[in-house]
Amino acid sequence: MTRHRSGGRTVDGILLLDKSEGMTSNAALQEVKRLYGAKKAGHTGSLDPLATGVLPIFFGEATKFSQFLLNADKRYLAVLRLGIRTDTGDSDGALLEQCAIPVISDAAVEKILAAYRGEISQVPPMYSAVKVAGKPLYKLARKGIEIERKERQVCIHQLTLVEKTPEELVLDIRCSKGTYIRTLADDIGADMGCGAHVKQLRRSVAGPFSAEETVRVKELKKLADEKDRAEIDRHLLPISAAVQDLPSVGLTRLAETYIRQGQPVLVANAPTGGWVGLFSADSQGASTGHNEGFVGVGEVLDDGRIAPRRLVLVH
């Protein structure tokens, strides 16, 4: 990492932030970007202000590979408050309806949950960033405008009842990208006959990353106040961490030269299809906290050659 002449440092890597409750994802991003003095940064998979947990921040060249994490599965621990519906689907919203909570057995709850496992359709909530005619739905919702939204197909890989009290359900949820937990809570509440909203939400896993690997803003602030730049940089993962689930392919120096020129290459013993991570042959699969050796990602063509798709710029 080097100092850029203007606009901040050139920082390349991934930070796994544990976003705190009450902070928007963009506010968290801007704070982290400031603490790192970084020129360029972005986040993947926004979390609602109410939610906490894994929010990956991508710096510099890593932003080219954020889409791989955006498309990854997520896992959440959600606390549903029964008997109350809100306009946002969470506890930050205004009260829409309050109902008596029926006495319901664990077996009955399990039957309701079973209907939501696997492929399901969801209608995005009005309080969401989905755009219609170029305008985010939440901006319309704030004006009291509600419009028709198209259903979306998502997949609930796991939906487990962790705890049940007379007023709350605690659910462990593993789901595909684009799943709205607030919509899921509202639908489950409707099936229970009393309504529900998300009281607490924590993202425990995003793609290959878990909450155990995260760092909080207050910890980064402490290091920044101490001007311990080396220590704050140690929290960064290499860019290749974004594509660690892809098969890795080692490139000879000649093959890397062709790849960087945009030309497909043949690589011995490479996968026969799909996307691959590209590394210099002498550092294949490197993930030692730096970005040396990671070239980018490629796609295997029908003729077996590997075509470059996204490459790391060599500073």
Buried (B, 14 or more C-beta within 10 A) or exposed (E): BEEBEEEBBBBBBBBBBBBBBEBEBEBBBEBBBBBBBBBBBBBBBBBBBBBBBBBBBBBBBBBBBBEBBBEBBBBBBBBBBBBBBBBBBBBBBEEBEEBEBEEBEEEEBEEBBEEBEEEBEBBBBBBBEBEEEEEBBBEBBEEEEEEEBEEBEBBBBEBEBEEBEEBBBBBBBBBBBBBBBBBBBBBBBEBBBBBBBBBBBBBBBBBBBBBEBBBEBEEBBEBBEEEEBEEBBEBBBBBBBBBBEBEBBBBBEEBBEBBBEEEBBEBEEBBEEEBBBBBBBEBBBBBEBBBEBBBBBBBBEEEEBBEBEBBBEEE
